[in-house]
Structure formats: structure tokens, C-alpha cells
Amino acid sequence: MVLEVTSRQFRDNQKIFFELADNGKRIVIKRRSKPSYELIPIDDEDDVYFTPEMNEKIDSAIEQYKNGKYTVFKSKDELHKFLDNL
């Protein structure tokens, strides 16, 4: 379940929302017509820039490369032709 709060509610009750996020609750902070944000705890062992899904994709790509499953393009034209056929 996701708890949606306004930016004002978040500002006025930050401690409560941080504690909820620490305990696994998903907190979404809404801002009228501006983008919303999700409050997610990050510990020292987390990679701040990549989600677990992105790390899995990176690990998979590294394995594919090690196993020779990749395509080499010798020119921009080859690359464009490949991308056009996707």
C-alpha cells in the first residue's frame, strides 16, 4: 500500500514519514501540478544511482558480453541500420 501525502503534510511531519519509510511503508509526496516523489531509505551499502532492477540488467549485460553475445558495429551506418530494424 502506498501512502500519498502533500508536500505540506510531509514538511510538517517529516519525522513521522521518515520513520514510516524506514519501516517499509511506501511514501509518495505529491506537489500540485509538479512531479511527485517517492521517499526511499538508502543505507551505506545501497547504490544511490541504480535501482535493483537496473543492477540486474547491468549484471546480465556483463554476462552476455563475457559469453560473446554482443554485436559489433564498424560504422555509424551499421548502427543506424540495426536500430532502424528494432
Biotite code that builds the C-alpha atoms (Angstrom):
import biotite.structure as struc

atoms = struc.array([
    struc.Atom([0.000, 0.000, 0.000], chain_id="A", res_id=1, res_name="MET", atom_name="CA", element="C"),
    struc.Atom([1.210, 3.489, -0.837], chain_id="A", res_id=2, res_name="VAL", atom_name="CA", element="C"),
    struc.Atom([0.693, 6.478, 1.418], chain_id="A", res_id=3, res_name="LEU", atom_name="CA", element="C"),
    struc.Atom([0.281, 9.701, -0.574], chain_id="A", res_id=4, res_name="GLU", atom_name="CA", element="C"),
    struc.Atom([0.907, 12.974, 1.234], chain_id="A", res_id=5, res_name="VAL", atom_name="CA", element="C"),
    struc.Atom([1.112, 16.582, 0.155], chain_id="A", res_id=6, res_name="THR", atom_name="CA", element="C"),
    struc.Atom([4.404, 18.409, 0.282], chain_id="A", res_id=7, res_name="SER", atom_name="CA", element="C"),
    struc.Atom([2.994, 20.496, 3.138], chain_id="A", res_id=8, res_name="ARG", atom_name="CA", element="C"),
    struc.Atom([1.990, 17.390, 5.127], chain_id="A", res_id=9, res_name="GLN", atom_name="CA", element="C"),
    struc.Atom([5.462, 15.996, 4.536], chain_id="A", res_id=10, res_name="PHE", atom_name="CA", element="C"),
    struc.Atom([7.151, 19.222, 5.594], chain_id="A", res_id=11, res_name="ARG", atom_name="CA", element="C"),
    struc.Atom([5.044, 19.453, 8.773], chain_id="A", res_id=12, res_name="ASP", atom_name="CA", element="C"),
    struc.Atom([5.520, 15.775, 9.747], chain_id="A", res_id=13, res_name="ASN", atom_name="CA", element="C"),
    struc.Atom([8.875, 14.730, 8.304], chain_id="A", res_id=14, res_name="GLN", atom_name="CA", element="C"),
    struc.Atom([9.899, 12.627, 11.295], chain_id="A", res_id=15, res_name="LYS", atom_name="CA", element="C"),
    struc.Atom([6.752, 10.500, 11.062], chain_id="A", res_id=16, res_name="ILE", atom_name="CA", element="C"),
    struc.Atom([7.135, 9.926, 7.317], chain_id="A", res_id=17, res_name="PHE", atom_name="CA", element="C"),
    struc.Atom([10.836, 9.089, 7.623], chain_id="A", res_id=18, res_name="PHE", atom_name="CA", element="C"),
    struc.Atom([10.007, 6.508, 10.297], chain_id="A", res_id=19, res_name="GLU", atom_name="CA", element="C"),
    struc.Atom([7.250, 5.012, 8.137], chain_id="A", res_id=20, res_name="LEU", atom_name="CA", element="C"),
    struc.Atom([9.649, 4.764, 5.173], chain_id="A", res_id=21, res_name="ALA", atom_name="CA", element="C"),
    struc.Atom([12.281, 3.198, 7.462], chain_id="A", res_id=22, res_name="ASP", atom_name="CA", element="C"),
    struc.Atom([9.703, 0.526, 8.305], chain_id="A", res_id=23, res_name="ASN", atom_name="CA", element="C"),
    struc.Atom([8.966, -0.319, 4.691], chain_id="A", res_id=24, res_name="GLY", atom_name="CA", element="C"),
    struc.Atom([5.975, 1.915, 4.004], chain_id="A", res_id=25, res_name="LYS", atom_name="CA", element="C"),
    struc.Atom([5.909, 3.480, 0.518], chain_id="A", res_id=26, res_name="ARG", atom_name="CA", element="C"),
    struc.Atom([5.532, 7.244, 0.824], chain_id="A", res_id=27, res_name="ILE", atom_name="CA", element="C"),
    struc.Atom([4.682, 9.383, -2.224], chain_id="A", res_id=28, res_name="VAL", atom_name="CA", element="C"),
    struc.Atom([4.946, 13.139, -1.846], chain_id="A", res_id=29, res_name="ILE", atom_name="CA", element="C"),
    struc.Atom([2.558, 14.983, -4.191], chain_id="A", res_id=30, res_name="LYS", atom_name="CA", element="C"),
    struc.Atom([3.136, 18.579, -5.335], chain_id="A", res_id=31, res_name="ARG", atom_name="CA", element="C"),
    struc.Atom([0.049, 20.013, -7.056], chain_id="A", res_id=32, res_name="ARG", atom_name="CA", element="C"),
    struc.Atom([0.839, 20.104, -10.779], chain_id="A", res_id=33, res_name="SER", atom_name="CA", element="C"),
    struc.Atom([4.542, 19.376, -10.311], chain_id="A", res_id=34, res_name="LYS", atom_name="CA", element="C"),
    struc.Atom([6.197, 15.919, -10.266], chain_id="A", res_id=35, res_name="PRO", atom_name="CA", element="C"),
    struc.Atom([5.642, 13.578, -7.328], chain_id="A", res_id=36, res_name="SER", atom_name="CA", element="C"),
    struc.Atom([8.451, 11.924, -5.390], chain_id="A", res_id=37, res_name="TYR", atom_name="CA", element="C"),
    struc.Atom([8.829, 8.665, -3.501], chain_id="A", res_id=38, res_name="GLU", atom_name="CA", element="C"),
    struc.Atom([10.607, 8.644, -0.154], chain_id="A", res_id=39, res_name="LEU", atom_name="CA", element="C"),
    struc.Atom([13.011, 5.692, -0.092], chain_id="A", res_id=40, res_name="ILE", atom_name="CA", element="C"),
    struc.Atom([15.601, 4.982, 2.609], chain_id="A", res_id=41, res_name="PRO", atom_name="CA", element="C"),
    struc.Atom([19.162, 4.460, 1.399], chain_id="A", res_id=42, res_name="ILE", atom_name="CA", element="C"),
    struc.Atom([21.787, 2.859, 3.595], chain_id="A", res_id=43, res_name="ASP", atom_name="CA", element="C"),
    struc.Atom([25.567, 2.934, 3.169], chain_id="A", res_id=44, res_name="ASP", atom_name="CA", element="C"),
    struc.Atom([25.536, -0.319, 1.197], chain_id="A", res_id=45, res_name="GLU", atom_name="CA", element="C"),
    struc.Atom([22.966, 0.847, -1.371], chain_id="A", res_id=46, res_name="ASP", atom_name="CA", element="C"),
    struc.Atom([23.927, 2.191, -4.741], chain_id="A", res_id=47, res_name="ASP", atom_name="CA", element="C"),
    struc.Atom([22.292, 5.599, -4.754], chain_id="A", res_id=48, res_name="VAL", atom_name="CA", element="C"),
    struc.Atom([22.118, 5.859, -8.533], chain_id="A", res_id=49, res_name="TYR", atom_name="CA", element="C"),
    struc.Atom([20.772, 2.465, -9.603], chain_id="A", res_id=50, res_name="PHE", atom_name="CA", element="C"),
    struc.Atom([17.652, 0.524, -8.696], chain_id="A", res_id=51, res_name="THR", atom_name="CA", element="C"),
    struc.Atom([17.925, -3.219, -8.054], chain_id="A", res_id=52, res_name="PRO", atom_name="CA", element="C"),
    struc.Atom([16.318, -3.812, -11.457], chain_id="A", res_id=53, res_name="GLU", atom_name="CA", element="C"),
    struc.Atom([18.947, -1.668, -13.174], chain_id="A", res_id=54, res_name="MET", atom_name="CA", element="C"),
    struc.Atom([21.752, -3.510, -11.359], chain_id="A", res_id=55, res_name="ASN", atom_name="CA", element="C"),
    struc.Atom([20.273, -6.818, -12.558], chain_id="A", res_id=56, res_name="GLU", atom_name="CA", element="C"),
    struc.Atom([20.221, -5.545, -16.156], chain_id="A", res_id=57, res_name="LYS", atom_name="CA", element="C"),
    struc.Atom([23.839, -4.416, -15.862], chain_id="A", res_id=58, res_name="ILE", atom_name="CA", element="C"),
    struc.Atom([24.908, -7.785, -14.419], chain_id="A", res_id=59, res_name="ASP", atom_name="CA", element="C"),
    struc.Atom([23.029, -9.569, -17.213], chain_id="A", res_id=60, res_name="SER", atom_name="CA", element="C"),
    struc.Atom([24.713, -7.406, -19.870], chain_id="A", res_id=61, res_name="ALA", atom_name="CA", element="C"),
    struc.Atom([28.146, -8.138, -18.392], chain_id="A", res_id=62, res_name="ILE", atom_name="CA", element="C"),
    struc.Atom([27.413, -11.891, -18.517], chain_id="A", res_id=63, res_name="GLU", atom_name="CA", element="C"),
    struc.Atom([26.220, -11.620, -22.122], chain_id="A", res_id=64, res_name="GLN", atom_name="CA", element="C"),
    struc.Atom([29.431, -9.804, -23.044], chain_id="A", res_id=65, res_name="TYR", atom_name="CA", element="C"),
    struc.Atom([31.588, -12.416, -21.306], chain_id="A", res_id=66, res_name="LYS", atom_name="CA", element="C"),
    struc.Atom([29.727, -15.147, -23.236], chain_id="A", res_id=67, res_name="ASN", atom_name="CA", element="C"),
    struc.Atom([30.293, -13.407, -26.561], chain_id="A", res_id=68, res_name="GLY", atom_name="CA", element="C"),
    struc.Atom([26.663, -12.412, -27.003], chain_id="A", res_id=69, res_name="LYS", atom_name="CA", element="C"),
    struc.Atom([27.093, -8.899, -28.379], chain_id="A", res_id=70, res_name="TYR", atom_name="CA", element="C"),
    struc.Atom([27.086, -7.077, -31.696], chain_id="A", res_id=71, res_name="THR", atom_name="CA", element="C"),
    struc.Atom([29.967, -5.033, -33.087], chain_id="A", res_id=72, res_name="VAL", atom_name="CA", element="C"),
    struc.Atom([29.273, -2.106, -35.402], chain_id="A", res_id=73, res_name="PHE", atom_name="CA", element="C"),
    struc.Atom([32.062, -0.895, -37.639], chain_id="A", res_id=74, res_name="LYS", atom_name="CA", element="C"),
    struc.Atom([30.314, 2.284, -38.740], chain_id="A", res_id=75, res_name="SER", atom_name="CA", element="C"),
    struc.Atom([27.510, 4.641, -37.808], chain_id="A", res_id=76, res_name="LYS", atom_name="CA", element="C"),
    struc.Atom([25.573, 3.383, -40.818], chain_id="A", res_id=77, res_name="ASP", atom_name="CA", element="C"),
    struc.Atom([25.660, -0.185, -39.471], chain_id="A", res_id=78, res_name="GLU", atom_name="CA", element="C"),
    struc.Atom([24.447, 1.057, -36.096], chain_id="A", res_id=79, res_name="LEU", atom_name="CA", element="C"),
    struc.Atom([21.633, 3.108, -37.637], chain_id="A", res_id=80, res_name="HIS", atom_name="CA", element="C"),
    struc.Atom([20.546, 0.171, -39.805], chain_id="A", res_id=81, res_name="LYS", atom_name="CA", element="C"),
    struc.Atom([20.449, -2.081, -36.736], chain_id="A", res_id=82, res_name="PHE", atom_name="CA", element="C"),
    struc.Atom([18.444, 0.458, -34.711], chain_id="A", res_id=83, res_name="LEU", atom_name="CA", element="C"),
    struc.Atom([16.016, 1.040, -37.591], chain_id="A", res_id=84, res_name="ASP", atom_name="CA", element="C"),
    struc.Atom([15.266, -2.701, -37.653], chain_id="A", res_id=85, res_name="ASN", atom_name="CA", element="C"),
    struc.Atom([14.391, -2.928, -33.960], chain_id="A", res_id=86, res_name="LEU", atom_name="CA", element="C"),
])
